[in-house]
Amino acid sequence: MGQWVVTVAGIAILSVLCDIILPEGQTRKYVKTVFGVVVTLVIVQPLISIFGGGISFSDASPPTELQEQFLDNATDRQEREKAASIASVLEANGVEVESVAISDGNVTVILSTGRSVETEAKIRMIARTYCPDCTVEIIWV
């Protein structure tokens, strides 16, 4: 309690000194407003600790389940975008693609064209460009 009184007195004295030193004008108005807010907060602070026990931000964070769900959705969206990019690049290179899917570090490419060594090499090169650590599986229909 004694420290609180000293703090209020110190802030009040500092406020009066600034009021005396600062010239008339806009700056003085802003400084007086800031000191008014600070004095109010210092005076109200013991009441907050008595009634509310302080302000806690721990309840403001979202639950871990929501964060994990968000990360899973973001990962799925990223994999779908990579698969769409691989499919469009393969089609631009003349490879007829039925579908491309990425999951668990595997790129699966389903093709409707005839099997050839050049096509397989293109597919592996393009898939590894978008997903370098993935294994590439090619299924010919």
Summary of the structure (lengths in Angstrom):
residues: 141
radius of gyration: 32.8
end to end distance: 81.9
largest distance: 90.0
contacts: 325
relative contact order: 0.08
helix: 65%
strand: 13%
